[in-house]
Amino acid sequence: MQLKQDETHELFQNYTRHYVLMEELGRGERLPDDLEKLKRDRLPHWIDEIPKEARILDAGCAQGHHLEAMRRVGFTNLTGVELSEQLLSVARQRLPQAQLIQADIREWLPQAPADSFDLVFFHDVLEHLPREDAIPVLRGFYRLLAPGGRLSVRVPNMGCLIASFHMAIDFTHITHFTEFSFLQVLEAAGFDPDRIEFESQAPRLFWSWRRPHRAVFRLLNRGRWHLNRLAHQALYLLVDFLAPTQFDPNLIAVARK
């Protein structure tokens, strides 16, 4: 695939400063061990269904946080693809045993063998691609998945109240999705709509004897999640408009081959 490079290409090659800034805004005053627990807690609820020997790809792996969380829960067959060499250099230090590839995912996908992965994560990347590339890239992941494999895709949710801020926080965000348009492109890429599910669940709760106050914060966070849902439902009712079912800032779709 012949790619046209525009001014945003330089932004991707020097993306580390912006990426780290977003990480800092998201983490607040959390300590490093808290961040590691948070990353593991954000693994999908179905991750225990995946065999530890599964072939896992993180397309757009950035600094390797997601792959590291997978490694910490026992997965060993890990591959990451990342456009920015700056971000990938951090991932290489973090994950010396993983196969890490510096490439544009649009150029790498056609060269990768078919049926070569059991699980693919494609988080926070699709919104950076031009509209005309969205379906071909998703079609490439369909070819890449082994039968029964899963593709987890995350994009900003334009059905959320803060959608405009979320999209405009990064100059390289150029393609927008609601849950309805998201289903459109996944189906056009070859996925059966009956085998596509959205992940939308309240934050997990668990008790820690060493830090019992965290259970209180988690309970409050779960309440915040439900309050956000009610606020969205009330707004859509007020304007008498078709209400989405997904209200989180991000949409996460899991499509099975």
Backbone bond lengths (Angstrom), bond angles and torsions (degrees), N, CA, C in turn:
res aa  C-N    CA-C-N  psi(-1)  N-CA   C-N-CA  omega(-1)  CA-C   N-CA-C  phi
1 M - - - 1.467 - - 1.529 109.18 -
2 Q 1.322 115.97 120.77 1.463 120.75 178.48 1.524 109.27 -81.03
3 L 1.317 116.65 121.33 1.456 120.49 -174.62 1.516 110.75 -104.79
4 K 1.299 114.20 139.50 1.463 120.77 175.49 1.523 108.45 -92.35
5 Q 1.320 116.36 120.72 1.453 120.46 -180.00 1.529 109.23 -90.16
6 D 1.334 115.83 131.84 1.456 120.12 175.70 1.524 108.85 -117.35
7 E 1.332 115.26 -167.44 1.461 119.34 -175.46 1.523 112.69 -65.13
8 T 1.346 117.85 -22.57 1.461 119.33 -178.59 1.519 112.16 -72.48
9 H 1.349 117.89 -17.55 1.465 119.74 -179.42 1.527 110.62 -59.29
10 E 1.322 116.60 -40.96 1.468 120.27 178.51 1.523 110.92 -64.75
11 L 1.334 117.16 -35.54 1.465 120.14 177.61 1.522 110.67 -61.50
12 F 1.336 117.07 -41.30 1.461 119.93 -179.97 1.525 111.13 -66.25
13 Q 1.331 117.17 -38.96 1.454 119.78 -179.25 1.526 112.15 -69.18
14 N 1.323 117.29 -20.86 1.465 121.60 178.72 1.534 109.61 -122.65
15 Y 1.333 114.43 47.50 1.461 120.47 -170.14 1.521 112.93 -87.37
16 T 1.320 117.69 -10.96 1.460 120.75 -170.72 1.522 112.17 -58.47
17 R 1.326 117.33 -45.50 1.471 119.80 -176.55 1.528 110.91 -60.09
18 H 1.330 116.76 -46.21 1.466 120.15 -179.75 1.528 110.55 -66.29
19 Y 1.328 116.68 -41.44 1.463 121.01 -179.04 1.526 110.66 -62.48
20 V 1.323 116.38 -46.07 1.463 120.47 -179.90 1.524 110.59 -64.34
21 L 1.328 117.54 -38.64 1.461 120.89 177.65 1.524 110.52 -59.92
22 M 1.326 117.72 -44.25 1.463 120.92 178.64 1.528 110.85 -64.64
23 E 1.334 116.32 -37.99 1.464 120.23 176.71 1.522 110.60 -61.63
24 E 1.332 115.92 -43.42 1.462 119.75 -179.12 1.525 110.99 -64.68
25 L 1.332 117.62 -41.22 1.460 120.59 178.49 1.517 111.03 -63.34
26 G 1.329 116.55 -35.52 1.452 120.02 -178.03 1.513 113.76 -77.77
27 R 1.329 116.52 -30.58 1.458 117.98 -173.70 1.523 113.18 -87.20
28 G 1.362 117.13 -22.97 1.459 118.76 -179.46 1.518 110.34 61.44
29 E 1.337 115.76 -128.23 1.459 121.12 -176.17 1.523 111.99 -104.10
30 R 1.340 117.65 20.18 1.454 119.61 -177.55 1.520 111.05 -65.73
31 L 1.330 115.37 147.94 1.453 122.00 176.33 1.523 109.34 -83.09
32 P 1.354 118.04 159.75 1.462 120.50 -177.78 1.524 113.80 -55.76
33 D 1.352 118.37 -41.81 1.466 118.98 -179.18 1.525 110.83 -67.44
34 D 1.338 117.06 -32.69 1.459 120.10 175.82 1.526 110.50 -64.44
35 L 1.332 116.55 -39.23 1.456 120.29 -179.20 1.520 111.20 -65.20
36 E 1.337 116.89 -40.28 1.460 119.43 179.06 1.520 110.97 -63.53
37 K 1.336 117.00 -41.72 1.470 120.38 177.56 1.519 110.32 -63.76
38 L 1.341 116.76 -38.55 1.455 120.37 179.98 1.522 110.72 -64.44
39 K 1.330 117.15 -42.13 1.462 120.24 -179.87 1.520 110.84 -62.67
40 R 1.351 117.16 -43.19 1.465 119.79 179.72 1.515 110.55 -67.59
41 D 1.330 117.14 -35.93 1.460 121.01 -179.57 1.524 111.02 -66.08
42 R 1.323 117.27 -24.95 1.458 120.64 -178.24 1.520 113.27 -88.61
43 L 1.319 118.29 2.45 1.456 119.58 171.88 1.525 108.59 -64.34
44 P 1.325 118.27 149.79 1.469 119.80 -175.96 1.522 112.22 -61.08
45 H 1.332 115.36 150.71 1.461 120.18 -176.75 1.520 111.80 -64.70
46 W 1.333 117.59 -21.23 1.463 121.41 -178.17 1.529 112.46 -91.98
47 I 1.319 118.02 7.55 1.464 120.02 -173.99 1.524 111.95 -62.03
48 D 1.334 118.21 -28.14 1.464 120.67 179.70 1.523 112.15 -69.39
49 E 1.330 117.78 -13.88 1.462 121.09 177.22 1.525 111.69 -80.20
50 I 1.325 117.05 -13.01 1.464 121.67 -175.71 1.526 109.51 -89.86
51 P 1.345 119.01 125.76 1.470 120.66 177.65 1.524 111.08 -60.45
52 K 1.322 115.74 145.26 1.461 119.74 -177.16 1.527 112.48 -64.56
53 E 1.331 117.29 -21.24 1.466 119.54 179.12 1.533 112.24 -90.02
54 A 1.314 117.92 5.98 1.466 121.67 -178.33 1.528 111.12 -59.67
55 R 1.323 114.90 146.50 1.472 121.56 177.48 1.531 107.77 -86.15
56 I 1.323 116.01 115.56 1.464 121.18 -171.01 1.524 110.17 -118.75
57 L 1.327 115.59 132.08 1.462 122.53 177.63 1.521 109.60 -118.41
58 D 1.326 116.33 132.20 1.465 121.85 169.20 1.524 106.48 -110.53
59 A 1.325 116.32 103.96 1.462 122.20 -177.90 1.524 108.56 -89.09
60 G 1.323 115.30 109.64 1.464 120.84 -171.01 1.514 109.00 90.69
61 C 1.330 115.66 52.85 1.472 121.37 -169.82 1.521 113.51 -77.59
62 A 1.351 118.07 -10.74 1.472 121.72 178.96 1.535 110.25 53.59
63 Q 1.328 117.63 -125.70 1.463 120.96 -177.20 1.526 112.99 -87.71
64 G 1.319 117.36 6.50 1.461 120.64 173.16 1.509 115.73 87.44
65 H 1.345 118.42 14.84 1.464 120.05 -178.29 1.529 111.80 -58.74
66 H 1.323 116.19 -45.14 1.466 119.59 -175.60 1.525 110.65 -68.49
67 L 1.326 116.55 -43.09 1.462 119.79 177.94 1.523 111.07 -62.89
68 E 1.318 116.68 -37.80 1.463 119.59 178.92 1.522 111.02 -65.21
69 A 1.323 116.76 -39.73 1.460 119.68 176.72 1.522 110.42 -62.20
70 M 1.338 117.40 -38.94 1.466 121.22 177.09 1.526 110.64 -64.94
71 R 1.325 116.10 -41.68 1.466 119.45 179.02 1.520 111.03 -62.44
72 R 1.312 117.37 -39.30 1.458 121.34 -176.85 1.526 112.81 -67.67
73 V 1.329 117.77 -21.63 1.465 119.28 177.10 1.521 111.66 -100.62
74 G 1.349 117.40 11.09 1.454 119.91 167.70 1.512 117.51 112.91
75 F 1.332 119.55 -0.54 1.466 120.73 179.56 1.528 109.87 -83.77
76 T 1.329 115.99 140.09 1.466 120.03 -173.98 1.523 113.74 -123.37
77 N 1.328 118.23 -23.25 1.467 121.67 -176.88 1.528 108.66 -93.19
78 L 1.331 115.58 79.85 1.463 121.81 -169.04 1.526 111.53 -116.40
79 T 1.325 115.84 134.74 1.464 122.58 177.42 1.523 108.90 -130.95
80 G 1.317 116.18 138.46 1.457 120.67 176.21 1.517 110.76 -129.65
81 V 1.324 116.60 140.99 1.465 122.69 174.58 1.523 107.45 -122.54
82 E 1.334 116.17 131.96 1.469 120.40 -176.81 1.528 109.19 -146.98
83 L 1.319 116.47 136.61 1.460 121.45 -179.76 1.522 112.14 -74.70
84 S 1.333 117.49 -40.71 1.461 121.59 -174.79 1.525 111.10 -81.96
85 E 1.316 116.17 118.39 1.464 120.32 177.53 1.522 110.76 -66.00
86 Q 1.327 117.50 -31.99 1.462 120.67 178.23 1.528 111.10 -61.42
87 L 1.327 116.47 -48.12 1.465 119.65 179.28 1.523 110.76 -67.06
88 L 1.330 116.66 -40.15 1.461 120.17 -176.58 1.524 111.67 -66.30
89 S 1.323 117.85 -30.77 1.466 120.01 179.03 1.524 110.93 -62.80
90 V 1.329 117.16 -34.24 1.467 120.73 176.02 1.521 109.85 -69.69
91 A 1.333 116.73 -41.72 1.464 120.53 178.99 1.526 111.12 -61.70
92 R 1.327 117.66 -37.49 1.471 120.67 179.95 1.524 111.12 -64.00
93 Q 1.310 117.41 -37.66 1.463 120.07 177.13 1.526 111.07 -68.21
94 R 1.317 115.90 -36.24 1.462 121.22 -177.00 1.530 111.62 -76.83
95 L 1.339 117.21 -32.07 1.467 121.43 -171.85 1.523 110.23 -133.44
96 P 1.330 117.45 71.31 1.469 119.38 -176.40 1.525 113.74 -65.18
97 Q 1.340 118.53 -21.69 1.456 121.13 -177.73 1.526 112.91 -89.97
98 A 1.317 118.17 -13.52 1.464 120.80 -177.73 1.528 110.59 -81.21
99 Q 1.318 116.11 154.97 1.458 120.97 173.77 1.522 107.95 -87.64
100 L 1.327 116.78 112.59 1.460 121.88 -175.52 1.521 109.40 -118.75
101 I 1.323 116.18 128.32 1.462 122.70 -170.62 1.526 109.67 -123.97
102 Q 1.337 116.06 129.05 1.459 120.32 175.34 1.523 107.79 -91.97
103 A 1.343 116.00 112.85 1.462 120.19 -176.97 1.516 110.03 -167.20
104 D 1.318 115.19 157.26 1.461 121.79 167.92 1.523 106.58 -78.10
105 I 1.317 117.40 125.86 1.457 120.69 -174.28 1.528 111.04 -59.09
106 R 1.330 117.51 -29.57 1.462 120.76 -179.74 1.523 111.81 -69.07
107 E 1.314 117.47 -29.69 1.462 121.37 177.62 1.520 111.54 -86.27
108 W 1.333 116.45 -31.33 1.468 120.55 -176.03 1.525 112.22 -76.65
109 L 1.331 117.40 -37.94 1.470 120.95 -174.09 1.528 113.84 -55.87
110 P 1.334 120.23 -47.36 1.466 118.90 -177.85 1.526 113.58 -63.51
111 Q 1.334 117.29 -21.90 1.458 121.02 -178.29 1.527 112.82 -88.31
112 A 1.319 117.44 -17.87 1.464 121.14 -176.75 1.528 109.93 -75.84
113 P 1.340 117.39 143.17 1.467 120.38 -179.44 1.524 112.01 -64.81
114 A 1.318 116.50 145.88 1.461 121.55 176.75 1.526 110.15 -67.34
115 D 1.325 116.30 152.45 1.477 123.44 175.95 1.527 112.27 57.30
116 S 1.333 117.81 31.93 1.467 119.99 -171.64 1.525 114.41 -98.50
117 F 1.355 118.41 -2.35 1.464 120.35 179.17 1.525 110.39 -137.19
118 D 1.330 114.09 145.95 1.465 120.86 178.29 1.526 111.96 -94.43
119 L 1.316 116.23 -23.66 1.465 121.25 -178.72 1.524 108.69 -148.12
120 V 1.322 115.86 129.67 1.464 121.36 178.58 1.521 108.81 -125.66
121 F 1.323 116.01 129.15 1.463 122.19 170.68 1.528 108.09 -103.61
122 F 1.328 115.37 129.20 1.465 121.32 177.70 1.521 106.45 -132.66
123 H 1.331 115.03 76.10 1.461 121.36 -171.51 1.523 111.10 -104.42
124 D 1.326 115.43 131.56 1.466 122.37 171.98 1.528 112.70 61.98
125 V 1.325 116.37 36.24 1.464 121.15 179.49 1.528 111.73 -125.33
126 L 1.323 117.65 -42.07 1.463 121.21 -172.20 1.524 112.10 -57.58
127 E 1.334 116.99 -33.63 1.468 120.02 -179.62 1.529 112.53 -69.20
128 H 1.347 117.04 -14.30 1.462 121.14 178.33 1.533 112.28 -86.61
129 L 1.328 117.23 -12.17 1.461 121.15 -175.08 1.528 110.90 -93.69
130 P 1.331 117.27 147.51 1.466 119.73 174.30 1.527 110.89 -59.61
131 R 1.323 116.13 152.75 1.463 120.98 -177.70 1.524 111.94 -55.27
132 E 1.332 116.82 -38.52 1.465 119.35 -176.21 1.526 112.86 -69.04
133 D 1.335 117.37 -14.69 1.464 120.52 179.30 1.525 112.83 -94.49
134 A 1.329 118.03 -14.42 1.468 120.71 -171.66 1.524 112.18 -60.54
135 I 1.322 117.41 -53.33 1.470 119.95 -176.88 1.528 111.77 -68.13
136 P 1.349 120.79 -45.01 1.467 119.06 176.72 1.526 113.60 -57.81
137 V 1.327 117.99 -37.93 1.469 120.21 179.30 1.525 110.46 -67.54
138 L 1.323 117.31 -45.76 1.465 119.80 178.50 1.523 110.87 -64.09
139 R 1.326 117.12 -35.32 1.465 120.89 175.99 1.532 110.17 -64.43
140 G 1.331 115.97 -35.97 1.460 119.60 176.46 1.515 112.24 -64.19
141 F 1.332 117.44 -38.69 1.467 120.19 176.57 1.528 111.17 -67.03
142 Y 1.323 117.18 -35.98 1.468 119.94 176.90 1.529 109.87 -59.73
143 R 1.321 116.80 -44.07 1.463 121.03 178.14 1.522 111.31 -64.53
144 L 1.322 116.56 -34.79 1.462 122.44 -176.16 1.527 112.57 -71.40
145 L 1.339 116.72 -29.39 1.462 120.64 -175.02 1.520 111.71 -74.72
146 A 1.335 115.33 140.05 1.457 120.70 169.88 1.525 108.71 -71.49
147 P 1.331 118.47 156.65 1.464 119.98 176.84 1.526 111.05 -53.40
148 G 1.323 116.60 130.77 1.460 121.39 -177.00 1.512 114.03 85.35
149 G 1.343 117.23 -4.83 1.461 120.72 -179.35 1.519 112.34 -70.50
150 R 1.333 115.22 164.11 1.469 120.80 -176.64 1.520 110.91 -120.26
151 L 1.320 114.08 141.53 1.461 122.28 171.70 1.517 108.00 -115.87
152 S 1.335 116.42 121.05 1.462 122.14 176.44 1.525 108.08 -106.48
153 V 1.338 116.17 116.83 1.467 121.54 -177.58 1.520 109.06 -118.53
154 R 1.334 116.63 132.05 1.464 121.30 177.85 1.525 109.83 -123.78
155 V 1.340 114.78 132.37 1.468 121.98 177.64 1.524 108.33 -140.50
156 P 1.338 118.64 159.98 1.467 119.92 172.42 1.528 110.80 -61.07
157 N 1.311 115.47 144.63 1.462 122.43 -175.72 1.529 110.04 -97.91
158 M 1.328 116.81 110.54 1.464 120.63 -179.78 1.522 112.46 -75.41
159 G 1.329 117.48 -4.85 1.456 121.05 174.29 1.516 113.13 -88.15
160 C 1.333 116.73 -0.54 1.465 122.14 -178.44 1.533 109.81 -89.00
161 L 1.331 116.28 151.36 1.468 121.11 -178.56 1.525 112.56 -61.18
162 I 1.324 117.43 -30.29 1.466 120.43 -178.31 1.528 111.29 -99.33
163 A 1.325 117.23 21.48 1.462 120.94 -174.21 1.523 112.48 -57.79
164 S 1.323 117.98 -42.48 1.465 119.73 -176.17 1.522 111.47 -63.83
165 F 1.336 117.08 -40.73 1.467 119.67 177.84 1.522 110.40 -66.82
166 H 1.326 115.96 -43.23 1.461 121.11 -176.81 1.526 110.90 -62.27
167 M 1.316 117.11 -41.06 1.461 120.03 179.95 1.524 111.59 -73.43
168 A 1.337 116.89 -38.80 1.463 120.14 -174.29 1.519 113.01 -83.90
169 I 1.329 118.08 -1.91 1.463 120.45 -179.40 1.526 111.12 -69.12
170 D 1.338 116.46 -18.08 1.462 121.56 -178.36 1.531 108.19 -133.02
171 F 1.322 116.88 124.29 1.464 122.11 -178.39 1.522 112.13 -61.34
172 T 1.332 116.82 -24.63 1.462 120.29 -177.18 1.525 112.75 -87.58
173 H 1.329 118.93 2.87 1.468 121.78 172.27 1.532 108.05 -78.58
174 I 1.327 117.25 112.58 1.468 118.95 -173.30 1.523 113.51 -127.74
175 T 1.324 119.21 -14.53 1.460 121.51 -178.80 1.519 109.38 -120.70
176 H 1.326 117.12 133.30 1.464 122.35 -170.95 1.526 110.92 -114.10
177 F 1.337 115.90 148.63 1.462 120.62 -179.55 1.523 111.07 -139.79
178 T 1.331 114.94 143.05 1.459 122.07 158.11 1.519 106.16 -107.85
179 E 1.323 117.37 175.65 1.462 118.68 179.20 1.531 111.20 -60.89
180 F 1.333 117.28 -29.29 1.463 120.77 -177.29 1.533 111.38 -74.26
181 S 1.329 117.08 -46.60 1.465 119.26 177.98 1.526 111.11 -70.05
182 F 1.334 116.60 -29.28 1.461 121.02 176.70 1.526 110.21 -62.66
183 L 1.334 116.56 -45.57 1.462 120.81 176.73 1.526 110.79 -62.20
184 Q 1.327 116.59 -37.36 1.466 120.59 179.02 1.523 111.56 -56.23
185 V 1.327 116.47 -51.21 1.464 119.25 -174.63 1.526 111.38 -72.07
186 L 1.328 118.22 -34.78 1.464 120.20 178.02 1.525 110.76 -65.59
187 E 1.322 116.60 -41.35 1.463 119.89 177.83 1.525 110.44 -66.52
188 A 1.331 117.14 -40.74 1.463 120.56 178.62 1.523 111.47 -63.91
189 A 1.336 117.01 -26.21 1.465 121.52 179.60 1.522 112.46 -80.76
190 G 1.339 117.59 -6.68 1.454 120.09 176.27 1.508 115.64 116.62
191 F 1.331 118.14 -6.71 1.460 120.66 -178.30 1.528 110.51 -79.36
192 D 1.329 114.99 139.80 1.457 121.97 177.22 1.526 108.63 -72.04
193 P 1.338 119.29 123.15 1.472 119.95 -179.08 1.520 113.58 -59.04
194 D 1.334 117.24 -24.51 1.464 120.17 177.82 1.526 112.08 -75.58
195 R 1.337 116.46 -9.77 1.471 120.80 179.43 1.530 111.23 -113.72
196 I 1.329 116.04 23.32 1.465 122.00 176.29 1.520 108.45 -116.01
197 E 1.317 116.66 128.17 1.461 121.47 178.49 1.523 109.53 -128.95
198 F 1.319 115.38 147.63 1.462 120.62 173.17 1.521 109.29 -96.99
199 E 1.329 115.19 138.42 1.461 120.54 175.33 1.522 108.34 -90.17
200 S 1.296 115.86 116.32 1.460 120.85 176.45 1.512 107.10 -148.58
201 Q 1.304 116.56 103.50 1.451 120.01 -176.89 1.522 109.70 -146.47
202 A 1.310 115.16 150.14 1.461 120.28 178.30 1.523 110.27 -64.20
203 P 1.334 117.98 152.08 1.468 120.86 177.94 1.520 111.56 -54.52
204 R 1.315 115.96 143.42 1.458 121.11 -177.80 1.524 110.96 -69.30
205 L 1.318 114.54 151.71 1.464 121.25 176.87 1.521 109.36 -117.86
206 F 1.317 116.66 134.70 1.461 120.02 168.90 1.526 108.50 -155.08
207 W 1.325 115.46 156.61 1.463 122.27 -175.16 1.518 110.68 -99.48
208 S 1.317 116.47 138.27 1.453 122.11 175.20 1.522 108.50 -122.24
209 W 1.337 116.78 118.61 1.465 120.01 179.03 1.521 111.12 -65.96
210 R 1.331 116.97 -29.15 1.462 120.00 -179.15 1.526 111.25 -76.02
211 R 1.322 117.50 -33.10 1.467 121.43 -178.81 1.527 109.31 -134.96
212 P 1.337 117.25 71.80 1.474 119.54 -176.86 1.522 113.60 -62.55
213 H 1.349 117.98 -24.89 1.464 119.21 -179.23 1.521 111.94 -63.81
214 R 1.351 117.03 -23.78 1.459 119.20 -179.79 1.526 111.57 -66.18
215 A 1.333 116.36 -31.17 1.462 119.11 177.96 1.527 110.32 -63.39
216 V 1.336 116.24 -36.55 1.464 120.26 178.45 1.528 110.19 -65.02
217 F 1.343 116.35 -44.54 1.461 119.83 179.24 1.526 111.32 -63.69
218 R 1.326 116.36 -38.03 1.463 119.61 178.62 1.522 110.83 -65.99
219 L 1.337 115.99 -38.48 1.459 119.88 177.93 1.530 110.37 -63.68
220 L 1.338 116.42 -43.44 1.464 120.32 177.31 1.530 111.22 -63.70
221 N 1.324 115.89 -37.85 1.462 120.09 179.52 1.523 111.05 -65.63
222 R 1.325 116.21 -38.12 1.460 119.56 177.12 1.534 110.09 -65.27
223 G 1.342 116.55 -40.17 1.459 119.71 176.25 1.512 111.78 -61.54
224 R 1.338 116.62 -40.22 1.466 121.18 177.54 1.526 110.82 -60.96
225 W 1.335 116.03 -40.42 1.465 120.80 -179.64 1.525 110.69 -61.91
226 H 1.337 116.83 -44.89 1.464 120.31 179.62 1.535 111.14 -67.98
227 L 1.332 116.99 -36.54 1.464 120.72 178.12 1.531 110.66 -64.13
228 N 1.319 116.38 -40.65 1.464 121.05 176.88 1.526 110.66 -60.34
229 R 1.306 116.49 -41.54 1.463 121.04 179.21 1.534 111.06 -62.90
230 L 1.331 115.79 -45.34 1.466 120.14 179.67 1.530 111.30 -63.42
231 A 1.339 116.87 -39.50 1.466 120.89 179.81 1.527 110.91 -62.19
232 H 1.322 116.58 -42.25 1.462 119.96 178.83 1.529 111.18 -65.96
233 Q 1.325 116.57 -44.15 1.463 119.55 -179.75 1.526 111.08 -61.69
234 A 1.339 116.15 -39.66 1.466 120.09 179.42 1.527 110.94 -65.54
235 L 1.338 117.17 -41.18 1.460 120.31 -179.09 1.527 111.37 -63.88
236 Y 1.324 116.72 -46.70 1.464 119.16 -179.19 1.526 111.19 -66.08
237 L 1.333 116.56 -33.41 1.463 120.00 175.44 1.526 110.17 -65.64
238 L 1.336 116.43 -39.73 1.460 121.63 -178.55 1.528 111.81 -62.39
239 V 1.326 116.71 -40.10 1.471 119.98 -178.11 1.524 111.74 -91.74
240 D 1.336 116.71 1.73 1.469 122.11 177.17 1.526 111.12 53.99
241 F 1.351 113.70 54.22 1.463 119.89 -177.37 1.516 109.18 -127.56
242 L 1.331 115.69 153.07 1.456 120.88 178.77 1.523 110.43 -53.86
243 A 1.314 116.78 118.37 1.465 121.19 -176.59 1.522 110.45 -87.35
244 P 1.323 117.35 132.53 1.464 119.42 172.90 1.520 110.60 -71.01
245 T 1.301 115.77 167.96 1.465 120.21 175.51 1.520 111.37 -98.89
246 Q 1.340 117.18 -11.42 1.460 122.21 -177.43 1.526 109.02 -112.69
247 F 1.337 116.69 121.62 1.461 121.14 -174.77 1.531 113.40 -119.32
248 D 1.315 117.72 -3.89 1.458 119.96 -179.84 1.533 110.15 -69.78
249 P 1.338 118.37 158.75 1.472 120.05 178.49 1.521 113.53 -58.95
250 N 1.343 116.65 -27.23 1.462 120.67 178.35 1.518 110.74 -116.18
251 L 1.322 115.27 146.34 1.458 122.04 168.81 1.516 108.24 -97.42
252 I 1.327 117.15 131.51 1.459 121.40 173.72 1.520 107.70 -123.69
253 A 1.326 115.91 114.46 1.460 121.60 177.27 1.522 108.79 -108.76
254 V 1.323 116.18 136.64 1.462 122.20 175.81 1.522 107.34 -116.02
255 A 1.329 115.99 115.03 1.462 122.00 -177.42 1.523 108.99 -112.90
256 R 1.324 116.14 132.31 1.465 121.14 179.87 1.521 109.77 -106.73
257 K 1.312 114.73 141.81 1.466 120.55 -179.97 1.523 109.82 -83.33
